[in-house]
Amino acid sequence: MGLREIAMEWWNDLKISQEYDLMTGDFQNRNPSSLTGSEIERLYKREHVIEKYNPDSSHSTAFVFVYAKDGVVKALNFAESHRHQQKLLDEGYVHTATLEACRYIVYIANCQDDKEILNTVKGLRTLSQT
């Protein structure tokens, strides 16, 4: 999926009030439905930090954002979380954890028994108190 498609999906997931809030500067006197794909992409870039991937950068760390509702867990990467967080919260999901993927896998792999692993993973269903 290219940047334009990502921007359009992001725009289409916004509420009309959110669209108007973003329409400042050149866009302030426009109707959200009149924006072109190129203009929506400009708004998306203004709202999101777009960086090229650099494997030597600390920004290359993979974070997983965990949401839960009624025992159902959803795990999203940064882009997915940013795009869908408000919808999930509106649906009653709660952000229960932000994990650094590599460290979490090492932690689970080093657990002493299966019960500890199970409790660790099931703990993602509830809001952390820390």
Secondary structure, DSSP 8 states (H G I E B T S, - for coil): --HHHHHHHHHHHS-HHHHHHH--GGGTTS-GGG--HHHHHHHHHHHS------TTSGGG--EEEEEEETTEEEEE-HHHHHHHHHHHHHTT-EEEEEEEHHHHHHHHHT-SSHHHHHHHHHGGGS----
